[in-house]
Amino acid sequence: MNPAVHARESCVDALREKRRGRHAVHKQLLGGEFHFESDSVAMLQLVEAAYGGLPSHRLPVAPSTFLIELRLLPGRVPAPIGEPPAVQMHSGVGCLGGVMDASNYVVLFPEQRKALVVASEDMLERPYYVRYELIEFAVFTLATRGLGLVPLHGACVGRGGRGVLLLGASGSGKSTLALQALLRGLDFLSEDAVFVEPQGMLATGVANFLHVTDDALPWVADAAARQWLAQAPLIRRRSGVCKHEADLRLGFGALAAEPMALAGAIFVSRERAPGAAAQLKALTPADAARQLMDDQPYAVGQPGWQGFLDQLLPLGVHALRRGRTPEASVDALLTLLA
């Protein structure tokens, strides 16, 4: 038998196993029903840390159920110096894979709506990587493929069921703007990844954590919120940037209770506006389409991209330059939700 086919069948068989002592956690995420199974309580605790206490979002698409098995490899391997190897992507024979090393990887079967996540015991001491690079990869990929969503790198906030996409390059200030919007009473949908159902232009996401640098803290006027952020654990991104990982479920602001109907999009810029009137600028449809395609290379390859683009452009895409204060940027954002 072809080794690749044999590996695929072995993984599928593993997902079907119902061994004694297995535990399960069920979550409604991104419009889908996710079932996590594992013999390891520690692995399921990572699922709870990532997805516990979140609003249950439902979308007007055919309901889908996804199964993710989490497997902890017993024993320890020598811990790498510094951060673990970056995940390498592979695909073939109907499956997708992300491999960190021989003991830490994820294998997905989108058509079967199943995935296998494997982690070593030593990697549990680095839960950030297991959550974001293995478990989250499985959840996001299965939801995108199984529900026909358009995955975007960006944030989304709003009010009254309507939301605005916050897009832009890393370091442009998306997270700071999302934070200030949260503290001003807007509903928070997501900070780093937004998923859009292209037919209805409904956006969903995972509002579990907000990541902000120390530079954002002096602009937080509320002392309790500033303490919440300052005391949040520090994580180090692979880019080398250190950020506070603040848990949004602790009560500082409102999480979007349901998917938001998009009212438009904003490209956040580091450039400062010469005045309040020049802070928000509408982009022409041609410029907006070009910038969206440059900013979202992964989403461009998804089946729903063109439908998403055709519906977003008439709603309006704007460039937002920095105001004198973060509050001024929120004021500009609110004009799109008026």
DARAHU-V825056 format. One record per helix or strand of 3 or more residues. SS is the DSSP state (a for helix, b for strand). FROM is the first residue (numbers start at 1). TO is the last residue. If there is no record, write none. Layout:
SS|FROM|TO ; SS|FROM|TO
This chain:
a|3|16 ; b|23|29 ; b|32|38 ; a|41|51 ; b|65|73 ; b|88|92 ; b|95|101 ; b|104|109 ; a|110|112 ; b|114|120 ; a|121|147 ; b|149|153 ; b|155|159 ; b|162|167 ; a|174|183 ; b|187|190 ; b|193|197 ; b|202|205 ; b|209|212 ; a|214|219 ; a|223|230 ; b|233|236 ; b|242|247 ; a|248|250 ; b|260|272 ; a|276|278 ; b|280|282 ; a|285|295 ; a|297|300 ; a|305|315 ; b|317|322 ; a|326|335
